[in-house]
């Protein structure tokens, strides 16, 4: 049985569907998960990564674990306690959803500090482990959905700076391979899309999928930061803005790891936009 944390997120939801379609027994968990969040036949269990003991019924009987690294709440986690509960439940394999920033932003408290400590706990767990370090998600474009629906406009900073954002479904496919197949233990996979894309280009891709023109507004760093502060801690906002505006060579590198694991190229942002355009109508 495979336990999936963060099962209502962009990666976790897709991963649960992939595993269930492959015939795996799955227990899906998240704080507010309900029956409607999982495919038929998938067991769901409410639990909170911040409370490791709440995960005991999730992990009991599992042999593999997909561990979501906590997102904005990552600094509140006790990863070694989570992994101890997992081991006690029988888990012998863990796949961690980490972040590219652990390698590219080692001086950052959120990436080099919190993110690195979670990775270290996984490495020290005594389990077979695989670490996934994705770039920015294509699904971050959902932040534009309301303005596209209501005003047919998109506002973003650093309009012409490209990053190799990745489709969360591709991350989920790599995670499924690492959970189900041998040969991935000790692997650290950097996961990117197939090409650099800029905010302006991503806005154009959404407009093409929508079949209507969109107005693009380039924000200042301060304007974008004020918007992000509504849902992200200030240190994370500043690191994110620096990545978006002043990416390192490592953050602009196109990684071959998706193709190495899946045997196909990662999907483009345009493909993501075509599949999810209903959110922007």
Helices and strands as residue ranges (DSSP letters): E 2-4, H 10-21, E 26-30, G 35-37, E 43-46, G 52-55, H 56-59, E 64-68, G 71-76, H 79-88, E 93-97, H 101-104, I 109-115, H 116-123, E 128-134, G 138-144, H 145-151, E 153-157, H 168-180, E 187-191, H 199-210, E 215-219, H 221-228, H 234-245, G 250-252, H 257-262, H 269-275, G 277-280
